[in-house]
């Protein structure tokens, strides 16, 4: 239970750092335009902070299911892989926009893998949470 709260706190810090980094990095490089750095903040805030706070509230001490733990680990891997690709693509587009065209396929592929892992793990988390929440209500 404590790990969800701690991870929520960590993701909140990462969200704030992501927002400040986007603003300062683009300002420092005199960059005006769209970049994926602008979405790092909201992704970490919603999918990192809010999701972990919800898990903290919903599960309490009932997070003993092994399938749920594995899915939770996959969720965090998918989230961080996706955001890592946002950051890499954003930095490259700000520093050297001609380089981004040659790396577009690789970055999009890795971000896509991260999104797939994230999407599947969100669905599985909901399925496993539903079982845990309603099983405990029926047993009580």
VMD Tcl script that builds the backbone (N, CA, C; Angstrom):
set m [mol new atoms 420]
animate dup $m
set s [atomselect $m all]
$s set {name element resname resid chain x y z} {
  {N N UNK 1 A 0.829 -1.180 0.000}
  {CA C UNK 1 A 0.000 0.000 0.000}
  {C C UNK 1 A 0.880 1.252 0.000}
  {N N UNK 2 A 1.943 1.223 0.762}
  {CA C UNK 2 A 2.827 2.372 0.849}
  {C C UNK 2 A 3.501 2.652 -0.498}
  {N N UNK 3 A 3.763 1.565 -1.269}
  {CA C UNK 3 A 4.459 1.763 -2.543}
  {C C UNK 3 A 3.620 2.557 -3.537}
  {N N UNK 4 A 2.297 2.431 -3.489}
  {CA C UNK 4 A 1.447 3.198 -4.402}
  {C C UNK 4 A 1.511 4.680 -4.078}
  {N N UNK 5 A 1.498 4.968 -2.802}
  {CA C UNK 5 A 1.588 6.361 -2.385}
  {C C UNK 5 A 2.953 6.936 -2.767}
  {N N UNK 6 A 4.013 6.163 -2.513}
  {CA C UNK 6 A 5.358 6.627 -2.853}
  {C C UNK 6 A 5.522 6.808 -4.358}
  {N N UNK 7 A 4.989 5.869 -5.142}
  {CA C UNK 7 A 5.059 6.011 -6.597}
  {C C UNK 7 A 4.226 7.190 -7.078}
  {N N UNK 8 A 3.080 7.414 -6.469}
  {CA C UNK 8 A 2.262 8.573 -6.829}
  {C C UNK 8 A 3.053 9.854 -6.576}
  {N N UNK 9 A 3.727 9.907 -5.457}
  {CA C UNK 9 A 4.552 11.072 -5.118}
  {C C UNK 9 A 5.681 11.239 -6.131}
  {N N UNK 10 A 6.341 10.146 -6.495}
  {CA C UNK 10 A 7.420 10.192 -7.479}
  {C C UNK 10 A 6.901 10.683 -8.836}
  {N N UNK 11 A 5.752 10.148 -9.271}
  {CA C UNK 11 A 5.187 10.562 -10.557}
  {C C UNK 11 A 4.747 12.032 -10.525}
  {N N UNK 12 A 4.291 12.501 -9.388}
  {CA C UNK 12 A 3.940 13.922 -9.272}
  {C C UNK 12 A 5.186 14.786 -9.465}
  {N N UNK 13 A 6.281 14.388 -8.842}
  {CA C UNK 13 A 7.542 15.124 -9.006}
  {C C UNK 13 A 7.998 15.075 -10.462}
  {N N UNK 14 A 7.920 13.893 -11.087}
  {CA C UNK 14 A 8.310 13.764 -12.496}
  {C C UNK 14 A 7.420 14.613 -13.398}
  {N N UNK 15 A 6.136 14.701 -13.082}
  {CA C UNK 15 A 5.220 15.539 -13.864}
  {C C UNK 15 A 5.620 17.000 -13.768}
  {N N UNK 16 A 5.923 17.437 -12.571}
  {CA C UNK 16 A 6.327 18.833 -12.373}
  {C C UNK 16 A 7.661 19.130 -13.060}
  {N N UNK 17 A 8.608 18.222 -12.928}
  {CA C UNK 17 A 9.909 18.386 -13.586}
  {C C UNK 17 A 9.727 18.388 -15.104}
  {N N UNK 18 A 8.868 17.521 -15.607}
  {CA C UNK 18 A 8.604 17.480 -17.044}
  {C C UNK 18 A 8.040 18.781 -17.570}
  {N N UNK 19 A 7.134 19.388 -16.817}
  {CA C UNK 19 A 6.562 20.664 -17.229}
  {C C UNK 19 A 7.577 21.784 -17.226}
  {N N UNK 20 A 8.387 21.836 -16.181}
  {CA C UNK 20 A 9.415 22.873 -16.089}
  {C C UNK 20 A 10.482 22.656 -17.166}
  {N N UNK 21 A 10.874 21.409 -17.378}
  {CA C UNK 21 A 11.878 21.112 -18.408}
  {C C UNK 21 A 11.393 21.548 -19.787}
  {N N UNK 22 A 10.152 21.235 -20.113}
  {CA C UNK 22 A 9.595 21.634 -21.408}
  {C C UNK 22 A 9.667 23.149 -21.579}
  {N N UNK 23 A 9.204 23.861 -20.584}
  {CA C UNK 23 A 9.163 25.328 -20.671}
  {C C UNK 23 A 10.563 25.914 -20.789}
  {N N UNK 24 A 11.472 25.481 -19.933}
  {CA C UNK 24 A 12.816 26.061 -19.902}
  {C C UNK 24 A 13.668 25.606 -21.086}
  {N N UNK 25 A 13.556 24.352 -21.476}
  {CA C UNK 25 A 14.368 23.824 -22.583}
  {C C UNK 25 A 13.997 24.493 -23.898}
  {N N UNK 26 A 12.705 24.653 -24.147}
  {CA C UNK 26 A 12.287 25.314 -25.388}
  {C C UNK 26 A 12.637 26.803 -25.358}
  {N N UNK 27 A 12.526 27.419 -24.200}
  {CA C UNK 27 A 12.877 28.839 -24.079}
  {C C UNK 27 A 14.383 29.043 -24.290}
  {N N UNK 28 A 15.189 28.183 -23.681}
  {CA C UNK 28 A 16.642 28.272 -23.807}
  {C C UNK 28 A 17.093 28.108 -25.259}
  {N N UNK 29 A 16.415 27.238 -26.003}
  {CA C UNK 29 A 16.769 26.985 -27.399}
  {C C UNK 29 A 16.009 27.864 -28.382}
  {N N UNK 30 A 15.270 28.843 -27.875}
  {CA C UNK 30 A 14.468 29.742 -28.721}
  {C C UNK 30 A 13.587 28.952 -29.690}
  {N N UNK 31 A 12.976 27.917 -29.182}
  {CA C UNK 31 A 12.143 27.042 -30.011}
  {C C UNK 31 A 10.686 27.461 -29.902}
  {N N UNK 32 A 10.074 27.647 -31.053}
  {CA C UNK 32 A 8.649 27.959 -31.102}
  {C C UNK 32 A 8.019 26.918 -32.017}
  {N N UNK 33 A 7.103 26.164 -31.491}
  {CA C UNK 33 A 6.454 25.124 -32.279}
  {C C UNK 33 A 6.001 23.991 -31.393}
  {N N UNK 34 A 5.452 22.991 -32.031}
  {CA C UNK 34 A 4.961 21.825 -31.300}
  {C C UNK 34 A 6.093 20.847 -31.032}
  {N N UNK 35 A 6.053 20.251 -29.865}
  {CA C UNK 35 A 7.007 19.210 -29.492}
  {C C UNK 35 A 6.330 18.264 -28.508}
  {N N UNK 36 A 6.754 17.023 -28.516}
  {CA C UNK 36 A 6.160 16.043 -27.607}
  {C C UNK 36 A 6.549 16.296 -26.155}
  {N N UNK 37 A 7.500 17.187 -25.924}
  {CA C UNK 37 A 7.843 17.546 -24.539}
  {C C UNK 37 A 6.646 18.168 -23.820}
  {N N UNK 38 A 5.747 18.763 -24.584}
  {CA C UNK 38 A 4.599 19.446 -23.974}
  {C C UNK 38 A 3.603 18.478 -23.340}
  {N N UNK 39 A 3.651 17.194 -23.702}
  {CA C UNK 39 A 2.675 16.248 -23.155}
  {C C UNK 39 A 3.230 15.351 -22.052}
  {N N UNK 40 A 4.515 15.498 -21.757}
  {CA C UNK 40 A 5.127 14.699 -20.688}
  {C C UNK 40 A 4.471 15.010 -19.348}
  {N N UNK 41 A 4.278 16.284 -19.068}
  {CA C UNK 41 A 3.698 16.724 -17.799}
  {C C UNK 41 A 2.337 16.071 -17.550}
  {N N UNK 42 A 1.443 16.179 -18.498}
  {CA C UNK 42 A 0.083 15.677 -18.287}
  {C C UNK 42 A 0.039 14.151 -18.253}
  {N N UNK 43 A 0.887 13.494 -19.032}
  {CA C UNK 43 A 0.913 12.029 -19.003}
  {C C UNK 43 A 1.395 11.510 -17.646}
  {N N UNK 44 A 2.466 12.088 -17.146}
  {CA C UNK 44 A 2.943 11.654 -15.829}
  {C C UNK 44 A 1.948 12.016 -14.730}
  {N N UNK 45 A 1.285 13.142 -14.865}
  {CA C UNK 45 A 0.326 13.543 -13.837}
  {C C UNK 45 A -0.881 12.609 -13.814}
  {N N UNK 46 A -1.482 12.379 -14.962}
  {CA C UNK 46 A -2.704 11.573 -15.004}
  {C C UNK 46 A -2.402 10.084 -14.874}
  {N N UNK 47 A -1.514 9.571 -15.730}
  {CA C UNK 47 A -1.263 8.127 -15.748}
  {C C UNK 47 A -0.320 7.668 -14.640}
  {N N UNK 48 A 0.462 8.562 -14.101}
  {CA C UNK 48 A 1.357 8.203 -13.009}
  {C C UNK 48 A 0.773 8.546 -11.662}
  {N N UNK 49 A 0.600 9.839 -11.413}
  {CA C UNK 49 A 0.134 10.301 -10.108}
  {C C UNK 49 A -1.300 9.857 -9.809}
  {N N UNK 50 A -2.230 10.225 -10.661}
  {CA C UNK 50 A -3.649 9.946 -10.368}
  {C C UNK 50 A -3.931 8.445 -10.342}
  {N N UNK 51 A -3.347 7.693 -11.284}
  {CA C UNK 51 A -3.576 6.247 -11.299}
  {C C UNK 51 A -3.078 5.592 -10.009}
  {N N UNK 52 A -1.913 6.001 -9.526}
  {CA C UNK 52 A -1.381 5.409 -8.293}
  {C C UNK 52 A -2.160 5.839 -7.061}
  {N N UNK 53 A -2.656 7.057 -7.040}
  {CA C UNK 53 A -3.504 7.481 -5.924}
  {C C UNK 53 A -4.794 6.664 -5.920}
  {N N UNK 54 A -5.364 6.423 -7.098}
  {CA C UNK 54 A -6.579 5.590 -7.177}
  {C C UNK 54 A -6.302 4.167 -6.709}
  {N N UNK 55 A -5.175 3.600 -7.128}
  {CA C UNK 55 A -4.819 2.254 -6.670}
  {C C UNK 55 A -4.616 2.245 -5.159}
  {N N UNK 56 A -4.015 3.276 -4.632}
  {CA C UNK 56 A -3.806 3.405 -3.182}
  {C C UNK 56 A -5.150 3.399 -2.453}
  {N N UNK 57 A -6.115 4.138 -2.973}
  {CA C UNK 57 A -7.433 4.240 -2.338}
  {C C UNK 57 A -8.227 2.945 -2.503}
  {N N UNK 58 A -8.194 2.362 -3.688}
  {CA C UNK 58 A -9.036 1.201 -3.979}
  {C C UNK 58 A -8.536 -0.102 -3.362}
  {N N UNK 59 A -7.245 -0.301 -3.341}
  {CA C UNK 59 A -6.757 -1.618 -2.946}
  {C C UNK 59 A -6.493 -1.774 -1.465}
  {N N UNK 60 A -6.103 -0.716 -0.814}
  {CA C UNK 60 A -5.729 -0.771 0.603}
  {C C UNK 60 A -4.726 -1.907 0.810}
  {N N UNK 61 A -5.055 -2.937 1.555}
  {CA C UNK 61 A -4.112 -4.042 1.781}
  {C C UNK 61 A -4.422 -5.263 0.920}
  {N N UNK 62 A -5.209 -5.116 -0.116}
  {CA C UNK 62 A -5.689 -6.260 -0.888}
  {C C UNK 62 A -4.886 -6.488 -2.163}
  {N N UNK 63 A -3.673 -6.026 -2.233}
  {CA C UNK 63 A -2.889 -6.090 -3.461}
  {C C UNK 63 A -1.974 -7.311 -3.455}
  {N N UNK 64 A -2.474 -8.427 -2.996}
  {CA C UNK 64 A -1.659 -9.636 -2.880}
  {C C UNK 64 A -1.722 -10.522 -4.116}
  {N N UNK 65 A -2.617 -10.228 -5.034}
  {CA C UNK 65 A -2.782 -11.047 -6.228}
  {C C UNK 65 A -1.545 -10.933 -7.121}
  {N N UNK 66 A -0.928 -12.084 -7.445}
  {CA C UNK 66 A 0.311 -12.090 -8.230}
  {C C UNK 66 A 0.090 -11.552 -9.639}
  {N N UNK 67 A -1.039 -11.875 -10.255}
  {CA C UNK 67 A -1.335 -11.376 -11.603}
  {C C UNK 67 A -1.450 -9.849 -11.600}
  {N N UNK 68 A -2.044 -9.329 -10.562}
  {CA C UNK 68 A -2.203 -7.883 -10.447}
  {C C UNK 68 A -0.849 -7.206 -10.273}
  {N N UNK 69 A 0.036 -7.811 -9.491}
  {CA C UNK 69 A 1.365 -7.244 -9.288}
  {C C UNK 69 A 2.155 -7.209 -10.600}
  {N N UNK 70 A 2.101 -8.296 -11.358}
  {CA C UNK 70 A 2.814 -8.355 -12.641}
  {C C UNK 70 A 2.241 -7.326 -13.613}
  {N N UNK 71 A 0.928 -7.212 -13.645}
  {CA C UNK 71 A 0.285 -6.229 -14.519}
  {C C UNK 71 A 0.674 -4.820 -14.116}
  {N N UNK 72 A 0.761 -4.565 -12.841}
  {CA C UNK 72 A 1.159 -3.256 -12.330}
  {C C UNK 72 A 2.590 -2.911 -12.743}
  {N N UNK 73 A 3.470 -3.889 -12.694}
  {CA C UNK 73 A 4.847 -3.687 -13.142}
  {C C UNK 73 A 4.870 -3.372 -14.635}
  {N N UNK 74 A 4.109 -4.127 -15.426}
  {CA C UNK 74 A 4.016 -3.873 -16.863}
  {C C UNK 74 A 3.453 -2.480 -17.140}
  {N N UNK 75 A 2.471 -2.073 -16.363}
  {CA C UNK 75 A 1.884 -0.738 -16.508}
  {C C UNK 75 A 2.957 0.333 -16.359}
  {N N UNK 76 A 3.761 0.214 -15.320}
  {CA C UNK 76 A 4.815 1.198 -15.078}
  {C C UNK 76 A 5.890 1.168 -16.165}
  {N N UNK 77 A 6.203 -0.014 -16.675}
  {CA C UNK 77 A 7.157 -0.121 -17.781}
  {C C UNK 77 A 6.590 0.560 -19.024}
  {N N UNK 78 A 5.341 0.275 -19.355}
  {CA C UNK 78 A 4.711 0.882 -20.523}
  {C C UNK 78 A 4.627 2.392 -20.414}
  {N N UNK 79 A 4.260 2.884 -19.234}
  {CA C UNK 79 A 4.154 4.327 -19.021}
  {C C UNK 79 A 5.511 4.999 -19.204}
  {N N UNK 80 A 6.535 4.453 -18.588}
  {CA C UNK 80 A 7.852 5.084 -18.656}
  {C C UNK 80 A 8.507 4.941 -20.027}
  {N N UNK 81 A 8.272 3.841 -20.728}
  {CA C UNK 81 A 8.777 3.698 -22.095}
  {C C UNK 81 A 8.120 4.724 -23.009}
  {N N UNK 82 A 6.825 4.885 -22.887}
  {CA C UNK 82 A 6.099 5.860 -23.695}
  {C C UNK 82 A 6.624 7.272 -23.442}
  {N N UNK 83 A 6.754 7.633 -22.193}
  {CA C UNK 83 A 7.198 8.986 -21.864}
  {C C UNK 83 A 8.666 9.197 -22.228}
  {N N UNK 84 A 9.470 8.174 -22.091}
  {CA C UNK 84 A 10.868 8.284 -22.511}
  {C C UNK 84 A 10.946 8.620 -24.007}
  {N N UNK 85 A 10.110 7.986 -24.807}
  {CA C UNK 85 A 10.096 8.274 -26.243}
  {C C UNK 85 A 9.590 9.692 -26.522}
  {N N UNK 86 A 8.618 10.157 -25.736}
  {CA C UNK 86 A 8.169 11.552 -25.865}
  {C C UNK 86 A 9.336 12.508 -25.610}
  {N N UNK 87 A 10.097 12.222 -24.567}
  {CA C UNK 87 A 11.211 13.092 -24.191}
  {C C UNK 87 A 12.295 13.071 -25.266}
  {N N UNK 88 A 12.681 11.871 -25.705}
  {CA C UNK 88 A 13.722 11.758 -26.742}
  {C C UNK 88 A 13.293 12.471 -28.015}
  {N N UNK 89 A 12.079 12.194 -28.465}
  {CA C UNK 89 A 11.586 12.826 -29.696}
  {C C UNK 89 A 11.495 14.346 -29.521}
  {N N UNK 90 A 11.038 14.802 -28.371}
  {CA C UNK 90 A 10.919 16.231 -28.119}
  {C C UNK 90 A 12.254 16.930 -28.100}
  {N N UNK 91 A 13.242 16.338 -27.437}
  {CA C UNK 91 A 14.574 16.947 -27.380}
  {C C UNK 91 A 15.191 17.009 -28.773}
  {N N UNK 92 A 15.077 15.917 -29.520}
  {CA C UNK 92 A 15.647 15.897 -30.871}
  {C C UNK 92 A 14.957 16.924 -31.761}
  {N N UNK 93 A 13.640 17.049 -31.644}
  {CA C UNK 93 A 12.933 18.008 -32.494}
  {C C UNK 93 A 13.286 19.453 -32.154}
  {N N UNK 94 A 13.603 19.723 -30.892}
  {CA C UNK 94 A 13.999 21.078 -30.501}
  {C C UNK 94 A 15.431 21.361 -30.938}
  {N N UNK 95 A 16.334 20.411 -30.741}
  {CA C UNK 95 A 17.751 20.622 -31.023}
  {C C UNK 95 A 18.055 20.547 -32.522}
  {N N UNK 96 A 17.532 19.532 -33.198}
  {CA C UNK 96 A 17.840 19.340 -34.621}
  {C C UNK 96 A 16.639 18.719 -35.313}
  {N N UNK 97 A 15.773 19.557 -35.854}
  {CA C UNK 97 A 14.536 19.058 -36.453}
  {C C UNK 97 A 14.777 18.212 -37.698}
  {N N UNK 98 A 15.937 18.341 -38.347}
  {CA C UNK 98 A 16.210 17.510 -39.526}
  {C C UNK 98 A 16.525 16.071 -39.115}
  {N N UNK 99 A 17.080 15.882 -37.939}
  {CA C UNK 99 A 17.414 14.546 -37.448}
  {C C UNK 99 A 16.165 13.748 -37.094}
  {N N UNK 100 A 15.128 14.438 -36.675}
  {CA C UNK 100 A 13.912 13.751 -36.236}
  {C C UNK 100 A 13.277 12.967 -37.383}
  {N N UNK 101 A 13.420 13.445 -38.605}
  {CA C UNK 101 A 12.823 12.762 -39.753}
  {C C UNK 101 A 13.455 11.397 -39.975}
  {N N UNK 102 A 14.751 11.274 -39.766}
  {CA C UNK 102 A 15.415 9.986 -39.968}
  {C C UNK 102 A 15.140 9.005 -38.835}
  {N N UNK 103 A 14.808 9.509 -37.667}
  {CA C UNK 103 A 14.550 8.639 -36.514}
  {C C UNK 103 A 13.064 8.438 -36.232}
  {N N UNK 104 A 12.217 9.055 -37.022}
  {CA C UNK 104 A 10.772 9.039 -36.774}
  {C C UNK 104 A 10.214 7.618 -36.622}
  {N N UNK 105 A 10.591 6.725 -37.501}
  {CA C UNK 105 A 10.066 5.364 -37.456}
  {C C UNK 105 A 10.459 4.610 -36.194}
  {N N UNK 106 A 11.709 4.736 -35.820}
  {CA C UNK 106 A 12.194 4.044 -34.618}
  {C C UNK 106 A 11.488 4.578 -33.375}
  {N N UNK 107 A 11.444 5.896 -33.256}
  {CA C UNK 107 A 10.816 6.507 -32.079}
  {C C UNK 107 A 9.324 6.206 -32.022}
  {N N UNK 108 A 8.658 6.270 -33.171}
  {CA C UNK 108 A 7.224 5.966 -33.208}
  {C C UNK 108 A 6.970 4.501 -32.858}
  {N N UNK 109 A 7.831 3.620 -33.330}
  {CA C UNK 109 A 7.682 2.196 -33.015}
  {C C UNK 109 A 7.833 1.909 -31.535}
  {N N UNK 110 A 8.864 2.496 -30.926}
  {CA C UNK 110 A 9.077 2.287 -29.488}
  {C C UNK 110 A 7.959 2.924 -28.666}
  {N N UNK 111 A 7.520 4.116 -29.066}
  {CA C UNK 111 A 6.396 4.744 -28.366}
  {C C UNK 111 A 5.134 3.906 -28.532}
  {N N UNK 112 A 4.960 3.322 -29.703}
  {CA C UNK 112 A 3.804 2.449 -29.943}
  {C C UNK 112 A 3.829 1.212 -29.059}
  {N N UNK 113 A 4.999 0.619 -28.906}
  {CA C UNK 113 A 5.138 -0.538 -28.012}
  {C C UNK 113 A 4.790 -0.126 -26.581}
  {N N UNK 114 A 5.279 1.027 -26.166}
  {CA C UNK 114 A 4.952 1.530 -24.831}
  {C C UNK 114 A 3.454 1.740 -24.666}
  {N N UNK 115 A 2.809 2.306 -25.684}
  {CA C UNK 115 A 1.359 2.522 -25.635}
  {C C UNK 115 A 0.597 1.196 -25.578}
  {N N UNK 116 A 1.049 0.215 -26.331}
  {CA C UNK 116 A 0.385 -1.100 -26.325}
  {C C UNK 116 A 0.493 -1.736 -24.944}
  {N N UNK 117 A 1.709 -1.750 -24.384}
  {CA C UNK 117 A 1.901 -2.304 -23.035}
  {C C UNK 117 A 1.025 -1.558 -22.040}
  {N N UNK 118 A 0.998 -0.240 -22.144}
  {CA C UNK 118 A 0.199 0.595 -21.243}
  {C C UNK 118 A -1.290 0.292 -21.386}
  {N N UNK 119 A -1.775 0.236 -22.606}
  {CA C UNK 119 A -3.199 -0.017 -22.842}
  {C C UNK 119 A -3.643 -1.388 -22.353}
  {N N UNK 120 A -2.871 -2.414 -22.681}
  {CA C UNK 120 A -3.210 -3.773 -22.242}
  {C C UNK 120 A -3.157 -3.871 -20.725}
  {N N UNK 121 A -2.143 -3.276 -20.127}
  {CA C UNK 121 A -2.030 -3.366 -18.664}
  {C C UNK 121 A -3.131 -2.586 -17.959}
  {N N UNK 122 A -3.606 -1.483 -18.531}
  {CA C UNK 122 A -4.738 -0.761 -17.930}
  {C C UNK 122 A -5.982 -1.644 -17.942}
  {N N UNK 123 A -6.235 -2.292 -19.065}
  {CA C UNK 123 A -7.387 -3.198 -19.143}
  {C C UNK 123 A -7.265 -4.335 -18.135}
  {N N UNK 124 A -6.090 -4.947 -18.070}
  {CA C UNK 124 A -5.892 -6.045 -17.125}
  {C C UNK 124 A -5.981 -5.568 -15.673}
  {N N UNK 125 A -5.441 -4.392 -15.388}
  {CA C UNK 125 A -5.564 -3.844 -14.028}
  {C C UNK 125 A -7.025 -3.706 -13.631}
  {N N UNK 126 A -7.841 -3.204 -14.540}
  {CA C UNK 126 A -9.270 -3.048 -14.243}
  {C C UNK 126 A -9.946 -4.394 -14.024}
  {N N UNK 127 A -9.604 -5.374 -14.837}
  {CA C UNK 127 A -10.189 -6.713 -14.679}
  {C C UNK 127 A -9.805 -7.301 -13.322}
  {N N UNK 128 A -8.518 -7.243 -12.986}
  {CA C UNK 128 A -8.059 -7.815 -11.720}
  {C C UNK 128 A -8.577 -7.025 -10.520}
  {N N UNK 129 A -8.617 -5.707 -10.636}
  {CA C UNK 129 A -9.159 -4.895 -9.539}
  {C C UNK 129 A -10.631 -5.197 -9.309}
  {N N UNK 130 A -11.363 -5.377 -10.392}
  {CA C UNK 130 A -12.793 -5.705 -10.265}
  {C C UNK 130 A -12.970 -7.001 -9.484}
  {N N UNK 131 A -12.161 -8.002 -9.829}
  {CA C UNK 131 A -12.237 -9.284 -9.116}
  {C C UNK 131 A -11.914 -9.121 -7.631}
  {N N UNK 132 A -10.875 -8.367 -7.345}
  {CA C UNK 132 A -10.454 -8.173 -5.955}
  {C C UNK 132 A -11.507 -7.384 -5.173}
  {N N UNK 133 A -11.997 -6.298 -5.730}
  {CA C UNK 133 A -12.945 -5.443 -5.019}
  {C C UNK 133 A -14.263 -6.155 -4.759}
  {N N UNK 134 A -14.790 -6.820 -5.786}
  {CA C UNK 134 A -16.087 -7.473 -5.607}
  {C C UNK 134 A -15.978 -8.793 -4.859}
  {N N UNK 135 A -14.831 -9.455 -4.940}
  {CA C UNK 135 A -14.638 -10.677 -4.165}
  {C C UNK 135 A -14.634 -10.354 -2.679}
  {N N UNK 136 A -13.962 -9.285 -2.292}
  {CA C UNK 136 A -13.905 -8.938 -0.877}
  {C C UNK 136 A -15.249 -8.456 -0.355}
  {N N UNK 137 A -16.052 -7.814 -1.189}
  {CA C UNK 137 A -17.374 -7.391 -0.741}
  {C C UNK 137 A -18.295 -8.596 -0.543}
  {N N UNK 138 A -18.174 -9.611 -1.407}
  {CA C UNK 138 A -19.014 -10.796 -1.293}
  {C C UNK 138 A -18.617 -11.627 -0.080}
  {N N UNK 139 A -17.315 -11.651 0.259}
  {CA C UNK 139 A -16.846 -12.417 1.391}
  {C C UNK 139 A -17.222 -11.782 2.720}
  {N N UNK 140 A -17.395 -10.470 2.734}
  {CA C UNK 140 A -17.671 -9.750 3.987}
  {C C UNK 140 A -19.068 -9.981 4.490}
}
mol reanalyze $m
mol bondsrecalc $m
mol representation Tube
mol addrep $m
